Amino acid sequence: MRMCPLRIMAPKTYFLTCGNVRLAGNPGARLVVPEANRAFVAARLGLASATPVGLEAGTATEIAGFRVRGVAAAHAALEVDAAGRHRVL
């Protein structure tokens, strides 16, 4: 399986890379992010707020034939927003 990570290159500078393809150069790309961070990601990347697909822990969605499932991830502890949605999946 080929992974295409979201990279943080400098403070407040984000882009999705997969080889040499960047999100800005691929307007048809679908970005799946934790629902708790969807508005933040859209604002930081200059996208319409509905463009990133929000996903919550324990839910799944299908995009372009791929099933994506949200699994809560913890660094030191599980982090949730005021609505109880996981910030890190």
C-alpha positions in Angstrom: 0.0 0.0 0.0 1.3 3.4 -0.9 1.0 6.1 1.8 0.6 9.8 1.0 1.3 11.7 4.2 0.3 15.2 5.1 3.6 17.0 5.7 4.2 20.0 7.8 7.2 21.8 6.2 7.2 25.0 8.2 4.9 26.5 10.8 1.4 26.9 9.2 2.5 25.4 5.9 0.9 22.1 5.0 0.7 20.0 1.8 -0.1 16.5 0.9 2.6 14.7 -1.0 2.6 11.5 -2.9 5.8 11.3 -4.8 6.1 14.7 -6.5 2.3 15.3 -6.6 1.1 18.0 -4.3 -2.5 18.8 -3.2 -2.3 22.2 -4.8 -1.5 20.6 -8.2 -4.2 18.0 -7.9 -7.6 19.8 -7.4 -9.4 16.4 -7.8 -7.7 14.9 -4.7 -9.9 14.1 -1.7 -8.5 14.9 1.7 -9.8 13.0 4.7 -9.3 14.6 8.0 -10.6 14.3 11.6 -14.0 16.1 11.7 -12.8 18.0 14.7 -10.1 19.6 12.5 -11.9 19.9 9.2 -12.6 23.7 9.3 -9.0 24.3 10.6 -7.5 22.3 7.8 -9.7 23.9 5.1 -8.8 27.4 6.3 -5.1 26.6 6.5 -5.0 25.1 3.1 -7.2 27.8 1.6 -9.9 25.3 0.6 -13.7 25.6 0.8 -14.9 24.3 4.2 -16.8 21.5 2.6 -13.8 20.2 0.6 -12.0 18.1 3.2 -14.0 15.0 4.1 -14.5 15.0 7.9 -14.3 11.6 9.7 -14.9 10.7 13.3 -13.4 7.8 15.3 -15.5 4.7 14.8 -17.0 5.8 11.5 -16.1 5.0 7.9 -16.6 6.5 4.5 -16.0 5.3 0.9 -14.1 7.6 -1.5 -13.2 6.6 -5.0 -13.6 2.9 -4.2 -11.5 3.1 -1.0 -13.0 2.6 2.4 -11.5 4.9 5.0 -12.1 4.1 8.7 -11.5 6.6 11.6 -9.4 5.1 14.4 -8.7 7.3 17.4 -4.9 7.8 18.0 -3.2 8.9 21.1 0.1 10.5 21.7 0.3 11.0 25.4 -3.5 10.9 25.7 -6.6 11.0 23.5 -7.4 14.5 22.5 -11.0 15.6 21.8 -12.7 18.9 21.0 -15.6 20.5 22.9 -18.0 18.3 21.0 -16.1 15.1 22.0 -14.7 14.5 18.5 -11.2 13.1 18.3 -8.6 15.5 17.0 -6.1 12.8 15.9 -7.1 9.8 13.9 
